[in-house]
Amino acid sequence: MSEVEFDLKPVEEKPSRSYRKGSKYDPILDDFLEMDVGLVEVEVEDKEANYLRTRLNKRIEVRDLEEKVDAFVVNNVCYLEKI
């Protein structure tokens, strides 16, 4: 069995976990909420519609916008709709 090289360093305290304060998808929701349109098609370069819907729905949930905005996919196209 081969040996593994490692290094152990003492620390004073356990570091606190840092959380992201926002998301790169928040501007999509912000711009949509400012628009006077009730339904839009959303396209993000190199992202599939179902992935995009999942990310947007997570941001909608975190921001407590479930009663204002819905993200859904039809025919592999992602949409945002005001409720």
C-alpha positions in Angstrom: 0.0 0.0 0.0 1.4 3.4 -0.9 1.8 6.2 1.5 -0.1 9.5 1.2 1.6 12.8 1.8 -0.3 15.3 4.0 0.1 18.3 6.1 -1.7 19.2 9.4 -1.9 22.8 10.6 -3.4 23.9 13.9 -6.1 26.5 13.8 -7.6 28.7 16.6 -11.3 28.2 15.7 -13.5 26.6 13.1 -14.2 29.0 10.2 -17.7 30.1 9.6 -19.4 29.0 6.4 -19.9 31.7 3.9 -23.2 31.8 2.0 -23.9 33.5 -1.3 -26.0 36.6 -0.8 -27.7 36.4 -4.2 -27.7 34.5 -7.5 -26.8 35.3 -11.0 -30.4 34.5 -11.8 -31.8 37.3 -9.6 -31.5 40.0 -12.3 -33.7 37.9 -14.6 -36.5 37.9 -11.9 -35.9 41.6 -11.1 -36.1 42.7 -14.7 -39.2 40.6 -15.3 -41.0 42.0 -12.2 -40.3 45.5 -13.5 -41.8 44.8 -16.9 -45.4 45.5 -17.7 -45.7 42.1 -19.4 -47.3 39.1 -17.8 -45.5 36.3 -19.8 -41.9 36.1 -21.1 -39.7 33.5 -22.7 -36.4 33.2 -20.9 -33.1 32.2 -22.7 -29.7 31.9 -21.0 -26.7 31.0 -23.1 -25.6 27.4 -22.7 -28.4 26.5 -20.2 -31.2 24.0 -21.0 -34.8 25.1 -20.3 -35.3 22.5 -17.5 -32.1 23.5 -15.7 -33.1 27.2 -16.0 -36.6 26.5 -14.6 -35.1 24.7 -11.6 -32.7 27.6 -10.9 -35.4 30.2 -11.3 -37.9 28.3 -9.1 -35.3 28.0 -6.3 -34.7 31.8 -6.5 -38.5 32.4 -6.5 -38.8 30.2 -3.4 -35.9 31.8 -1.6 -37.2 35.3 -2.3 -40.7 34.3 -1.3 -42.2 35.2 -4.7 -44.3 32.1 -5.2 -47.5 34.1 -5.2 -46.2 36.5 -7.8 -44.1 34.6 -10.3 -44.2 31.1 -11.9 -41.4 29.5 -14.0 -42.3 26.6 -16.3 -41.2 24.8 -19.4 -43.2 24.0 -22.5 -41.6 22.3 -25.5 -38.1 22.8 -24.1 -38.6 26.6 -23.7 -38.5 28.2 -20.3 -41.2 30.9 -19.4 -41.8 33.3 -16.6 -45.4 34.3 -15.8 -46.8 36.7 -13.4 -49.6 35.2 -11.3 
